[in-house]
Amino acid sequence: MTTWIGIDPGREGAYAILTEHGAFVLDLPWIGKDLDIGLIKRWLPSGEVRAAIEQSQPMPRQGAVSAHTTGYGMGMLVGLFLGMGIPFETVRPAIWKKAMGIPPKSDKGASVQLARRLFPAANLVTPRGRLLDGRAEALLLAEWIRRRTGQ
């Protein structure tokens, strides 16, 4: 059985898992300014895994510290997957969103709508009641890699 993982590596990013049994999503764990890579490693399932990590990129009006944190987190994830021998792809948002049918220049709400349609049982709301687009985008990244690998 293959498991597909999608990761939105931002500060409010998420980690999504798709299996034949359904979808599950978690907020990325941070310890201060660093991702808790040890916890993420424990989340990795055994068996065949394919992963997609959204490529971080500076956003307009994003501060240097925020851009660095996102890029650093992505680098930590890439290192983890390389070290564990897990096949993964990094993908720019425009690429996976186009493949998933999200119109160019759409706001984050388009990702939330699509994730809710494809994964109605998935929890896109944090324990504190906030709707996070990172959860939706992580799910869509997992679906993108599932479709890309032909499963």
N, CA, C and O atoms as a GROMACS GRO file, in nm:
protein
  604
    1MET      N    1   0.084  -0.118   0.000
    1MET     CA    2   0.000   0.000   0.000
    1MET      C    3   0.089   0.124   0.000
    1MET      O    4   0.182   0.135   0.080
    2THR      N    5   0.059   0.217  -0.089
    2THR     CA    6   0.135   0.341  -0.098
    2THR      C    7   0.070   0.447  -0.010
    2THR      O    8  -0.053   0.455  -0.001
    3THR      N    9   0.154   0.528   0.053
    3THR     CA   10   0.109   0.645   0.127
    3THR      C   11   0.165   0.767   0.057
    3THR      O   12   0.282   0.770   0.020
    4TRP      N   13   0.081   0.868   0.038
    4TRP     CA   14   0.123   0.992  -0.025
    4TRP      C   15   0.124   1.102   0.080
    4TRP      O   16   0.030   1.115   0.159
    5ILE      N   17   0.230   1.179   0.080
    5ILE     CA   18   0.246   1.287   0.178
    5ILE      C   19   0.258   1.418   0.104
    5ILE      O   20   0.331   1.428   0.005
    6GLY      N   21   0.188   1.518   0.151
    6GLY     CA   22   0.200   1.654   0.098
    6GLY      C   23   0.237   1.748   0.211
    6GLY      O   24   0.180   1.740   0.320
    7ILE      N   25   0.332   1.837   0.185
    7ILE     CA   26   0.376   1.930   0.290
    7ILE      C   27   0.378   2.073   0.238
    7ILE      O   28   0.443   2.104   0.138
    8ASP      N   29   0.306   2.158   0.309
    8ASP     CA   30   0.317   2.302   0.291
    8ASP      C   31   0.413   2.347   0.401
    8ASP      O   32   0.375   2.346   0.518
    9PRO      N   33   0.537   2.387   0.366
    9PRO     CA   34   0.640   2.408   0.467
    9PRO      C   35   0.637   2.543   0.539
    9PRO      O   36   0.730   2.574   0.614
   10GLY      N   37   0.536   2.623   0.518
   10GLY     CA   38   0.532   2.755   0.581
   10GLY      C   39   0.514   2.748   0.732
   10GLY      O   40   0.486   2.642   0.788
   11ARG      N   41   0.529   2.863   0.795
   11ARG     CA   42   0.514   2.871   0.942
   11ARG      C   43   0.377   2.820   0.987
   11ARG      O   44   0.365   2.761   1.094
   12GLU      N   45   0.275   2.844   0.907
   12GLU     CA   46   0.142   2.790   0.936
   12GLU      C   47   0.111   2.676   0.839
   12GLU      O   48  -0.004   2.655   0.800
   13GLY      N   49   0.215   2.604   0.803
   13GLY     CA   50   0.202   2.494   0.709
   13GLY      C   51   0.150   2.368   0.774
   13GLY      O   52   0.120   2.365   0.894
   14ALA      N   53   0.138   2.265   0.692
   14ALA     CA   54   0.080   2.141   0.740
   14ALA      C   55   0.142   2.021   0.669
   14ALA      O   56   0.213   2.034   0.569
   15TYR      N   57   0.111   1.906   0.723
   15TYR     CA   58   0.161   1.776   0.678
   15TYR      C   59   0.038   1.690   0.654
   15TYR      O   60  -0.038   1.663   0.748
   16ALA      N   61   0.015   1.646   0.532
   16ALA     CA   62  -0.102   1.565   0.500
   16ALA      C   63  -0.060   1.426   0.455
   16ALA      O   64   0.042   1.408   0.389
   17ILE      N   65  -0.140   1.330   0.492
   17ILE     CA   66  -0.118   1.190   0.457
   17ILE      C   67  -0.242   1.138   0.386
   17ILE      O   68  -0.354   1.154   0.436
   18LEU      N   69  -0.222   1.078   0.270
   18LEU     CA   70  -0.331   1.011   0.199
   18LEU      C   71  -0.299   0.863   0.190
   18LEU      O   72  -0.187   0.824   0.156
   19THR      N   73  -0.398   0.781   0.222
   19THR     CA   74  -0.386   0.636   0.202
   19THR      C   75  -0.516   0.589   0.137
   19THR      O   76  -0.607   0.669   0.114
   20GLU      N   77  -0.523   0.462   0.110
   20GLU     CA   78  -0.647   0.409   0.054
   20GLU      C   79  -0.761   0.418   0.156
   20GLU      O   80  -0.878   0.402   0.121
   21HIS      N   81  -0.727   0.443   0.283
   21HIS     CA   82  -0.827   0.452   0.389
   21HIS      C   83  -0.876   0.594   0.415
   21HIS      O   84  -0.969   0.614   0.493
   22GLY      N   85  -0.813   0.693   0.352
   22GLY     CA   86  -0.858   0.830   0.371
   22GLY      C   87  -0.745   0.930   0.384
   22GLY      O   88  -0.630   0.901   0.354
   23ALA      N   89  -0.782   1.049   0.430
   23ALA     CA   90  -0.688   1.160   0.442
   23ALA      C   91  -0.678   1.204   0.587
   23ALA      O   92  -0.776   1.201   0.662
   24PHE      N   93  -0.557   1.246   0.623
   24PHE     CA   94  -0.530   1.294   0.758
   24PHE      C   95  -0.436   1.412   0.748
   24PHE      O   96  -0.342   1.409   0.668
   25VAL      N   97  -0.458   1.516   0.826
   25VAL     CA   98  -0.372   1.634   0.818
   25VAL      C   99  -0.337   1.686   0.957
   25VAL      O  100  -0.419   1.687   1.048
   26LEU      N  101  -0.211   1.729   0.970
   26LEU     CA  102  -0.158   1.782   1.096
   26LEU      C  103  -0.087   1.914   1.068
   26LEU      O  104  -0.031   1.933   0.960
   27ASP      N  105  -0.090   2.003   1.163
   27ASP     CA  106  -0.010   2.124   1.152
   27ASP      C  107   0.136   2.087   1.169
   27ASP      O  108   0.170   1.998   1.247
   28LEU      N  109   0.224   2.155   1.096
   28LEU     CA  110   0.367   2.129   1.113
   28LEU      C  111   0.409   2.167   1.254
   28LEU      O  112   0.369   2.273   1.304
   29PRO      N  113   0.488   2.083   1.319
   29PRO     CA  114   0.531   2.114   1.455
   29PRO      C  115   0.658   2.199   1.454
   29PRO      O  116   0.756   2.166   1.388
   30TRP      N  117   0.655   2.307   1.528
   30TRP     CA  118   0.770   2.397   1.538
   30TRP      C  119   0.816   2.403   1.682
   30TRP      O  120   0.736   2.403   1.775
   31ILE      N  121   0.946   2.409   1.698
   31ILE     CA  122   1.009   2.437   1.828
   31ILE      C  123   1.082   2.568   1.808
   31ILE      O  124   1.192   2.571   1.752
   32GLY      N  125   1.022   2.676   1.855
   32GLY     CA  126   1.081   2.806   1.829
   32GLY      C  127   1.079   2.833   1.680
   32GLY      O  128   0.973   2.833   1.617
   33LYS      N  129   1.197   2.857   1.622
   33LYS     CA  130   1.207   2.887   1.479
   33LYS      C  131   1.242   2.765   1.395
   33LYS      O  132   1.263   2.778   1.274
   34ASP      N  133   1.248   2.648   1.457
   34ASP     CA  134   1.288   2.527   1.385
   34ASP      C  135   1.174   2.426   1.378
   34ASP      O  136   1.096   2.412   1.472
   35LEU      N  137   1.166   2.357   1.266
   35LEU     CA  138   1.072   2.246   1.256
   35LEU      C  139   1.116   2.135   1.350
   35LEU      O  140   1.236   2.112   1.368
   36ASP      N  141   1.020   2.067   1.409
   36ASP     CA  142   1.051   1.952   1.494
   36ASP      C  143   1.066   1.830   1.403
   36ASP      O  144   0.974   1.750   1.386
   37ILE      N  145   1.184   1.818   1.344
   37ILE     CA  146   1.211   1.711   1.248
   37ILE      C  147   1.200   1.574   1.312
   37ILE      O  148   1.160   1.478   1.247
   38GLY      N  149   1.237   1.562   1.439
   38GLY     CA  150   1.223   1.434   1.508
   38GLY      C  151   1.079   1.387   1.512
   38GLY      O  152   1.052   1.269   1.490
   39LEU      N  153   0.987   1.477   1.541
   39LEU     CA  154   0.845   1.440   1.543
   39LEU      C  155   0.797   1.407   1.402
   39LEU      O  156   0.724   1.309   1.383
   40ILE      N  157   0.836   1.486   1.304
   40ILE     CA  158   0.795   1.458   1.166
   40ILE      C  159   0.848   1.321   1.124
   40ILE      O  160   0.779   1.246   1.055
   41LYS      N  161   0.969   1.289   1.164
   41LYS     CA  162   1.026   1.157   1.131
   41LYS      C  163   0.939   1.046   1.192
   41LYS      O  164   0.918   0.943   1.128
   42ARG      N  165   0.890   1.067   1.313
   42ARG     CA  166   0.804   0.965   1.376
   42ARG      C  167   0.669   0.955   1.306
   42ARG      O  168   0.604   0.850   1.312
   43TRP      N  169   0.626   1.062   1.238
   43TRP     CA  170   0.500   1.058   1.165
   43TRP      C  171   0.511   0.979   1.035
   43TRP      O  172   0.409   0.936   0.980
   44LEU      N  173   0.633   0.958   0.986
   44LEU     CA  174   0.649   0.890   0.857
   44LEU      C  175   0.600   0.746   0.868
   44LEU      O  176   0.641   0.672   0.957
   45PRO      N  177   0.513   0.707   0.776
   45PRO     CA  178   0.463   0.569   0.780
   45PRO      C  179   0.566   0.472   0.726
   45PRO      O  180   0.659   0.511   0.655
   46SER      N  181   0.549   0.346   0.760
   46SER     CA  182   0.636   0.244   0.701
   46SER      C  183   0.576   0.204   0.566
   46SER      O  184   0.461   0.238   0.536
   47GLY      N  185   0.652   0.135   0.486
   47GLY     CA  186   0.603   0.093   0.356
   47GLY      C  187   0.639   0.193   0.247
   47GLY      O  188   0.727   0.278   0.265
   48GLU      N  189   0.571   0.182   0.136
   48GLU     CA  190   0.598   0.268   0.021
   48GLU      C  191   0.540   0.407   0.043
   48GLU      O  192   0.421   0.423   0.073
   49VAL      N  193   0.624   0.507   0.028
   49VAL     CA  194   0.584   0.646   0.050
   49VAL      C  195   0.629   0.730  -0.069
   49VAL      O  196   0.739   0.711  -0.122
   50ARG      N  197   0.545   0.822  -0.110
   50ARG     CA  198   0.579   0.924  -0.209
   50ARG      C  199   0.539   1.058  -0.149
   50ARG      O  200   0.432   1.069  -0.088
   51ALA      N  201   0.624   1.158  -0.164
   51ALA     CA  202   0.598   1.287  -0.099
   51ALA      C  203   0.614   1.403  -0.196
   51ALA      O  204   0.689   1.395  -0.293
   52ALA      N  205   0.544   1.510  -0.166
   52ALA     CA  206   0.556   1.637  -0.240
   52ALA      C  207   0.572   1.748  -0.136
   52ALA      O  208   0.495   1.757  -0.041
   53ILE      N  209   0.671   1.832  -0.158
   53ILE     CA  210   0.696   1.947  -0.071
   53ILE      C  211   0.682   2.072  -0.157
   53ILE      O  212   0.746   2.083  -0.262
   54GLU      N  213   0.600   2.164  -0.113
   54GLU     CA  214   0.586   2.288  -0.189
   54GLU      C  215   0.714   2.368  -0.178
   54GLU      O  216   0.767   2.388  -0.068
   55GLN      N  217   0.766   2.413  -0.294
   55GLN     CA  218   0.888   2.494  -0.294
   55GLN      C  219   0.858   2.629  -0.232
   55GLN      O  220   0.764   2.698  -0.270
   56SER      N  221   0.939   2.663  -0.136
   56SER     CA  222   0.919   2.794  -0.074
   56SER      C  223   0.971   2.900  -0.168
   56SER      O  224   1.068   2.879  -0.241
   57GLN      N  225   0.907   3.013  -0.164
   57GLN     CA  226   0.948   3.125  -0.247
   57GLN      C  227   0.910   3.253  -0.175
   57GLN      O  228   0.807   3.258  -0.108
   58PRO      N  229   0.991   3.356  -0.188
   58PRO     CA  230   0.957   3.482  -0.122
   58PRO      C  231   0.827   3.539  -0.178
   58PRO      O  232   0.802   3.534  -0.299
   59MET      N  233   0.746   3.591  -0.090
   59MET     CA  234   0.620   3.652  -0.128
   59MET      C  235   0.633   3.804  -0.119
   59MET      O  236   0.713   3.855  -0.041
   60PRO      N  237   0.555   3.876  -0.199
   60PRO     CA  238   0.559   4.022  -0.190
   60PRO      C  239   0.529   4.067  -0.046
   60PRO      O  240   0.438   4.015   0.018
   61ARG      N  241   0.604   4.161   0.001
   61ARG     CA  242   0.591   4.219   0.135
   61ARG      C  243   0.622   4.119   0.247
   61ARG      O  244   0.594   4.148   0.364
   62GLN      N  245   0.679   4.004   0.213
   62GLN     CA  246   0.719   3.909   0.316
   62GLN      C  247   0.854   3.952   0.370
   62GLN      O  248   0.945   3.984   0.293
   63GLY      N  249   0.868   3.953   0.500
   63GLY     CA  250   0.993   3.993   0.560
   63GLY      C  251   1.103   3.891   0.538
   63GLY      O  252   1.077   3.775   0.508
   64ALA      N  253   1.227   3.936   0.554
   64ALA     CA  254   1.342   3.848   0.534
   64ALA      C  255   1.342   3.733   0.634
   64ALA      O  256   1.378   3.621   0.598
   65VAL      N  257   1.304   3.758   0.758
   65VAL     CA  258   1.303   3.653   0.860
   65VAL      C  259   1.201   3.546   0.823
   65VAL      O  260   1.229   3.427   0.834
   66SER      N  261   1.083   3.588   0.780
   66SER     CA  262   0.979   3.494   0.741
   66SER      C  263   1.022   3.410   0.621
   66SER      O  264   1.003   3.289   0.619
   67ALA      N  265   1.081   3.475   0.522
   67ALA     CA  266   1.128   3.403   0.403
   67ALA      C  267   1.237   3.303   0.441
   67ALA      O  268   1.239   3.191   0.390
   68HIS      N  269   1.327   3.343   0.531
   68HIS     CA  270   1.434   3.254   0.575
   68HIS      C  271   1.375   3.134   0.651
   68HIS      O  272   1.417   3.020   0.628
   69THR      N  273   1.280   3.158   0.740
   69THR     CA  274   1.220   3.050   0.819
   69THR      C  275   1.156   2.947   0.728
   69THR      O  276   1.175   2.827   0.748
   70THR      N  277   1.079   2.993   0.629
   70THR     CA  278   1.014   2.901   0.537
   70THR      C  279   1.116   2.821   0.457
   70THR      O  280   1.104   2.699   0.444
   71GLY      N  281   1.217   2.889   0.404
   71GLY     CA  282   1.321   2.820   0.326
   71GLY      C  283   1.401   2.723   0.411
   71GLY      O  284   1.437   2.614   0.366
   72TYR      N  285   1.430   2.762   0.534
   72TYR     CA  286   1.505   2.676   0.626
   72TYR      C  287   1.423   2.550   0.658
   72TYR      O  288   1.477   2.439   0.660
   73GLY      N  289   1.294   2.569   0.683
   73GLY     CA  290   1.206   2.455   0.710
   73GLY      C  291   1.200   2.360   0.591
   73GLY      O  292   1.204   2.239   0.608
   74MET      N  293   1.191   2.416   0.472
   74MET     CA  294   1.189   2.332   0.352
   74MET      C  295   1.318   2.253   0.340
   74MET      O  296   1.317   2.134   0.308
   75GLY      N  297   1.430   2.319   0.366
   75GLY     CA  298   1.559   2.251   0.360
   75GLY      C  299   1.569   2.137   0.460
   75GLY      O  300   1.626   2.032   0.430
   76MET      N  301   1.514   2.157   0.579
   76MET     CA  302   1.515   2.051   0.679
   76MET      C  303   1.433   1.931   0.632
   76MET      O  304   1.472   1.816   0.652
   77LEU      N  305   1.318   1.959   0.570
   77LEU     CA  306   1.234   1.851   0.518
   77LEU      C  307   1.302   1.775   0.405
   77LEU      O  308   1.298   1.652   0.400
   78VAL      N  309   1.365   1.848   0.315
   78VAL     CA  310   1.438   1.784   0.205
   78VAL      C  311   1.547   1.695   0.262
   78VAL      O  312   1.564   1.581   0.218
   79GLY      N  313   1.621   1.745   0.360
   79GLY     CA  314   1.726   1.664   0.424
   79GLY      C  315   1.671   1.539   0.490
   79GLY      O  316   1.732   1.432   0.481
   80LEU      N  317   1.557   1.552   0.556
   80LEU     CA  318   1.495   1.435   0.620
   80LEU      C  319   1.460   1.330   0.516
   80LEU      O  320   1.492   1.212   0.534
   81PHE      N  321   1.392   1.370   0.408
   81PHE     CA  322   1.352   1.273   0.308
   81PHE      C  323   1.472   1.211   0.237
   81PHE      O  324   1.473   1.091   0.209
   82LEU      N  325   1.572   1.291   0.208
   82LEU     CA  326   1.693   1.235   0.147
   82LEU      C  327   1.759   1.135   0.241
   82LEU      O  328   1.797   1.026   0.199
   83GLY      N  329   1.771   1.172   0.367
   83GLY     CA  330   1.834   1.084   0.465
   83GLY      C  331   1.757   0.955   0.487
   83GLY      O  332   1.817   0.851   0.514
   84MET      N  333   1.626   0.960   0.475
   84MET     CA  334   1.541   0.842   0.496
   84MET      C  335   1.523   0.761   0.368
   84MET      O  336   1.465   0.652   0.370
   85GLY      N  337   1.572   0.815   0.254
   85GLY     CA  338   1.556   0.745   0.127
   85GLY      C  339   1.412   0.744   0.077
   85GLY      O  340   1.372   0.652   0.007
   86ILE      N  341   1.336   0.847   0.112
   86ILE     CA  342   1.196   0.855   0.069
   86ILE      C  343   1.187   0.937  -0.060
   86ILE      O  344   1.234   1.051  -0.064
   87PRO      N  345   1.129   0.879  -0.164
   87PRO     CA  346   1.114   0.954  -0.289
   87PRO      C  347   1.023   1.076  -0.267
   87PRO      O  348   0.916   1.065  -0.207
   88PHE      N  349   1.068   1.191  -0.316
   88PHE     CA  350   0.989   1.313  -0.301
   88PHE      C  351   1.015   1.405  -0.419
   88PHE      O  352   1.113   1.389  -0.493
   89GLU      N  353   0.926   1.499  -0.434
   89GLU     CA  354   0.944   1.605  -0.534
   89GLU      C  355   0.918   1.737  -0.464
   89GLU      O  356   0.832   1.747  -0.377
   90THR      N  357   0.995   1.838  -0.504
   90THR     CA  358   0.960   1.974  -0.466
   90THR      C  359   0.890   2.035  -0.586
   90THR      O  360   0.928   2.010  -0.700
   91VAL      N  361   0.789   2.114  -0.558
   91VAL     CA  362   0.707   2.166  -0.668
   91VAL      C  363   0.664   2.308  -0.637
   91VAL      O  364   0.624   2.340  -0.525
   92ARG      N  365   0.672   2.392  -0.737
   92ARG     CA  366   0.628   2.531  -0.722
   92ARG      C  367   0.475   2.534  -0.712
   92ARG      O  368   0.408   2.452  -0.774
   93PRO      N  369   0.422   2.628  -0.637
   93PRO     CA  370   0.276   2.636  -0.621
   93PRO      C  371   0.203   2.646  -0.756
   93PRO      O  372   0.099   2.583  -0.774
   94ALA      N  373   0.255   2.725  -0.848
   94ALA     CA  374   0.186   2.743  -0.977
   94ALA      C  375   0.173   2.610  -1.052
   94ALA      O  376   0.074   2.589  -1.122
   95ILE      N  377   0.271   2.522  -1.038
   95ILE     CA  378   0.270   2.394  -1.110
   95ILE      C  379   0.162   2.302  -1.054
   95ILE      O  380   0.077   2.253  -1.128
   96TRP      N  381   0.166   2.277  -0.922
   96TRP     CA  382   0.068   2.183  -0.868
   96TRP      C  383  -0.073   2.240  -0.872
   96TRP      O  384  -0.169   2.165  -0.893
   97LYS      N  385  -0.087   2.371  -0.852
   97LYS     CA  386  -0.221   2.430  -0.856
   97LYS      C  387  -0.282   2.420  -0.996
   97LYS      O  388  -0.400   2.390  -1.010
   98LYS      N  389  -0.202   2.444  -1.099
   98LYS     CA  390  -0.251   2.430  -1.236
   98LYS      C  391  -0.296   2.286  -1.261
   98LYS      O  392  -0.402   2.264  -1.318
   99ALA      N  393  -0.215   2.190  -1.219
   99ALA     CA  394  -0.248   2.049  -1.239
   99ALA      C  395  -0.375   2.009  -1.164
   99ALA      O  396  -0.448   1.920  -1.207
  100MET      N  397  -0.401   2.076  -1.053
  100MET     CA  398  -0.520   2.045  -0.973
  100MET      C  399  -0.641   2.127  -1.016
  100MET      O  400  -0.750   2.111  -0.960
  101GLY      N  401  -0.624   2.215  -1.116
  101GLY     CA  402  -0.736   2.291  -1.169
  101GLY      C  403  -0.768   2.419  -1.093
  101GLY      O  404  -0.877   2.473  -1.107
  102ILE      N  405  -0.673   2.467  -1.014
  102ILE     CA  406  -0.693   2.593  -0.943
  102ILE      C  407  -0.649   2.706  -1.036
  102ILE      O  408  -0.535   2.706  -1.082
  103PRO      N  409  -0.737   2.802  -1.063
  103PRO     CA  410  -0.703   2.910  -1.157
  103PRO      C  411  -0.583   2.993  -1.110
  103PRO      O  412  -0.564   3.011  -0.989
  104PRO      N  413  -0.503   3.042  -1.204
  104PRO     CA  414  -0.389   3.127  -1.168
  104PRO      C  415  -0.434   3.249  -1.089
  104PRO      O  416  -0.542   3.304  -1.112
  105LYS      N  417  -0.350   3.290  -0.997
  105LYS     CA  418  -0.373   3.410  -0.915
  105LYS      C  419  -0.495   3.398  -0.825
  105LYS      O  420  -0.545   3.499  -0.775
  106SER      N  421  -0.544   3.275  -0.803
  106SER     CA  422  -0.655   3.255  -0.710
  106SER      C  423  -0.606   3.279  -0.568
  106SER      O  424  -0.488   3.260  -0.538
  107ASP      N  425  -0.697   3.321  -0.482
  107ASP     CA  426  -0.658   3.336  -0.343
  107ASP      C  427  -0.658   3.198  -0.276
  107ASP      O  428  -0.694   3.097  -0.338
  108LYS      N  429  -0.618   3.195  -0.150
  108LYS     CA  430  -0.607   3.068  -0.078
  108LYS      C  431  -0.743   3.000  -0.061
  108LYS      O  432  -0.750   2.879  -0.039
  109GLY      N  433  -0.850   3.078  -0.072
  109GLY     CA  434  -0.983   3.020  -0.060
  109GLY      C  435  -1.013   2.916  -0.165
  109GLY      O  436  -1.089   2.822  -0.139
  110ALA      N  437  -0.954   2.929  -0.284
  110ALA     CA  438  -0.974   2.830  -0.389
  110ALA      C  439  -0.918   2.695  -0.348
  110ALA      O  440  -0.976   2.591  -0.377
  111SER      N  441  -0.804   2.696  -0.280
  111SER     CA  442  -0.745   2.570  -0.231
  111SER      C  443  -0.833   2.508  -0.123
  111SER      O  444  -0.853   2.387  -0.121
  112VAL      N  445  -0.885   2.591  -0.035
  112VAL     CA  446  -0.972   2.541   0.072
  112VAL      C  447  -1.098   2.478   0.012
  112VAL      O  448  -1.139   2.370   0.055
  113GLN      N  449  -1.159   2.545  -0.085
  113GLN     CA  450  -1.281   2.492  -0.149
  113GLN      C  451  -1.254   2.357  -0.215
  113GLN      O  452  -1.332   2.262  -0.199
  114LEU      N  453  -1.144   2.348  -0.290
  114LEU     CA  454  -1.113   2.223  -0.358
  114LEU      C  455  -1.083   2.112  -0.258
  114LEU      O  456  -1.130   1.999  -0.276
  115ALA      N  457  -1.007   2.141  -0.155
  115ALA     CA  458  -0.976   2.040  -0.054
  115ALA      C  459  -1.104   1.991   0.015
  115ALA      O  460  -1.119   1.872   0.040
  116ARG      N  461  -1.194   2.082   0.044
  116ARG     CA  462  -1.321   2.042   0.107
  116ARG      C  463  -1.403   1.954   0.014
  116ARG      O  464  -1.471   1.861   0.059
  117ARG      N  465  -1.398   1.984  -0.115
  117ARG     CA  466  -1.472   1.902  -0.211
  117ARG      C  467  -1.412   1.762  -0.225
  117ARG      O  468  -1.484   1.662  -0.227
  118LEU      N  469  -1.278   1.756  -0.235
  118LEU     CA  470  -1.211   1.627  -0.254
  118LEU      C  471  -1.202   1.544  -0.126
  118LEU      O  472  -1.206   1.421  -0.130
  119PHE      N  473  -1.190   1.612  -0.013
  119PHE     CA  474  -1.170   1.544   0.116
  119PHE      C  475  -1.268   1.598   0.220
  119PHE      O  476  -1.226   1.664   0.315
  120PRO      N  477  -1.397   1.571   0.203
  120PRO     CA  478  -1.496   1.631   0.293
  120PRO      C  479  -1.480   1.591   0.440
  120PRO      O  480  -1.523   1.665   0.528
  121ALA      N  481  -1.420   1.478   0.467
  121ALA     CA  482  -1.403   1.434   0.606
  121ALA      C  483  -1.275   1.489   0.671
  121ALA      O  484  -1.258   1.478   0.792
  122ALA      N  485  -1.186   1.547   0.592
  122ALA     CA  486  -1.058   1.596   0.646
  122ALA      C  487  -1.081   1.721   0.731
  122ALA      O  488  -1.165   1.806   0.699
  123ASN      N  489  -1.007   1.730   0.839
  123ASN     CA  490  -1.019   1.843   0.930
  123ASN      C  491  -0.926   1.956   0.887
  123ASN      O  492  -0.804   1.945   0.899
  124LEU      N  493  -0.984   2.063   0.837
  124LEU     CA  494  -0.905   2.179   0.794
  124LEU      C  495  -0.899   2.287   0.901
  124LEU      O  496  -0.842   2.394   0.879
  125VAL      N  497  -0.958   2.260   1.016
  125VAL     CA  498  -0.964   2.358   1.125
  125VAL      C  499  -0.870   2.315   1.236
  125VAL      O  500  -0.867   2.198   1.275
  126THR      N  501  -0.793   2.410   1.288
  126THR     CA  502  -0.698   2.382   1.396
  126THR      C  503  -0.774   2.355   1.526
  126THR      O  504  -0.893   2.384   1.536
  127PRO      N  505  -0.705   2.299   1.626
  127PRO     CA  506  -0.770   2.277   1.756
  127PRO      C  507  -0.824   2.407   1.818
  127PRO      O  508  -0.916   2.403   1.900
  128ARG      N  509  -0.768   2.520   1.778
  128ARG     CA  510  -0.816   2.649   1.831
  128ARG      C  511  -0.926   2.709   1.744
  128ARG      O  512  -0.968   2.823   1.767
  129GLY      N  513  -0.973   2.634   1.644
  129GLY     CA  514  -1.086   2.679   1.563
  129GLY      C  515  -1.052   2.764   1.442
  129GLY      O  516  -1.143   2.817   1.377
  130ARG      N  517  -0.924   2.777   1.408
  130ARG     CA  518  -0.886   2.856   1.291
  130ARG      C  519  -0.883   2.767   1.167
  130ARG      O  520  -0.834   2.654   1.172
  131LEU      N  521  -0.934   2.818   1.058
  131LEU     CA  522  -0.925   2.750   0.930
  131LEU      C  523  -0.790   2.787   0.869
  131LEU      O  524  -0.762   2.905   0.846
  132LEU      N  525  -0.707   2.688   0.843
  132LEU     CA  526  -0.574   2.715   0.788
  132LEU      C  527  -0.566   2.665   0.645
  132LEU      O  528  -0.590   2.547   0.616
  133ASP      N  529  -0.530   2.757   0.554
  133ASP     CA  530  -0.514   2.717   0.415
  133ASP      C  531  -0.396   2.622   0.399
  133ASP      O  532  -0.392   2.545   0.303
  134GLY      N  533  -0.299   2.625   0.491
  134GLY     CA  534  -0.187   2.531   0.485
  134GLY      C  535  -0.233   2.387   0.492
  134GLY      O  536  -0.176   2.300   0.426
  135ARG      N  537  -0.336   2.361   0.570
  135ARG     CA  538  -0.391   2.225   0.578
  135ARG      C  539  -0.451   2.184   0.444
  135ARG      O  540  -0.428   2.073   0.396
  136ALA      N  541  -0.527   2.274   0.384
  136ALA     CA  542  -0.588   2.245   0.254
  136ALA      C  543  -0.481   2.222   0.149
  136ALA      O  544  -0.489   2.129   0.069
  137GLU      N  545  -0.380   2.308   0.148
  137GLU     CA  546  -0.277   2.296   0.045
  137GLU      C  547  -0.191   2.171   0.065
  137GLU      O  548  -0.148   2.111  -0.033
  138ALA      N  549  -0.166   2.131   0.188
  138ALA     CA  550  -0.092   2.006   0.212
  138ALA      C  551  -0.171   1.887   0.158
  138ALA      O  552  -0.114   1.797   0.096
  139LEU      N  553  -0.302   1.886   0.181
  139LEU     CA  554  -0.386   1.778   0.127
  139LEU      C  555  -0.382   1.776  -0.026
  139LEU      O  556  -0.372   1.670  -0.088
  140LEU      N  557  -0.390   1.894  -0.085
  140LEU     CA  558  -0.388   1.900  -0.231
  140LEU      C  559  -0.252   1.860  -0.288
  140LEU      O  560  -0.246   1.802  -0.396
  141LEU      N  561  -0.145   1.891  -0.217
  141LEU     CA  562  -0.012   1.845  -0.259
  141LEU      C  563  -0.002   1.693  -0.255
  141LEU      O  564   0.055   1.632  -0.345
  142ALA      N  565  -0.059   1.632  -0.151
  142ALA     CA  566  -0.059   1.486  -0.142
  142ALA      C  567  -0.140   1.426  -0.256
  142ALA      O  568  -0.101   1.324  -0.314
  143GLU      N  569  -0.252   1.488  -0.288
  143GLU     CA  570  -0.333   1.441  -0.401
  143GLU      C  571  -0.260   1.461  -0.533
  143GLU      O  572  -0.268   1.377  -0.623
  144TRP      N  573  -0.190   1.573  -0.545
  144TRP     CA  574  -0.112   1.599  -0.666
  144TRP      C  575  -0.008   1.489  -0.687
  144TRP      O  576   0.006   1.438  -0.798
  145ILE      N  577   0.067   1.453  -0.583
  145ILE     CA  578   0.172   1.350  -0.599
  145ILE      C  579   0.107   1.213  -0.623
  145ILE      O  580   0.162   1.130  -0.695
  146ARG      N  581  -0.010   1.189  -0.562
  146ARG     CA  582  -0.081   1.062  -0.588
  146ARG      C  583  -0.117   1.052  -0.736
  146ARG      O  584  -0.095   0.949  -0.799
  147ARG      N  585  -0.173   1.158  -0.791
  147ARG     CA  586  -0.210   1.158  -0.933
  147ARG      C  587  -0.086   1.150  -1.021
  147ARG      O  588  -0.087   1.082  -1.124
  148ARG      N  589   0.018   1.219  -0.982
  148ARG     CA  590   0.141   1.223  -1.062
  148ARG      C  591   0.208   1.086  -1.070
  148ARG      O  592   0.268   1.052  -1.172
  149THR      N  593   0.198   1.009  -0.964
  149THR     CA  594   0.262   0.878  -0.963
  149THR      C  595   0.170   0.770  -1.020
  149THR      O  596   0.203   0.651  -1.021
  150GLY      N  597   0.052   0.814  -1.069
  150GLY     CA  598  -0.037   0.721  -1.141
  150GLY      C  599  -0.110   0.623  -1.055
  150GLY      O  600  -0.141   0.512  -1.100
  151GLN      N  601  -0.139   0.658  -0.935
  151GLN     CA  602  -0.209   0.565  -0.844
  151GLN      C  603  -0.354   0.602  -0.827
  151GLN      O  604  -0.427   0.534  -0.754
   0.00000   0.00000   0.00000
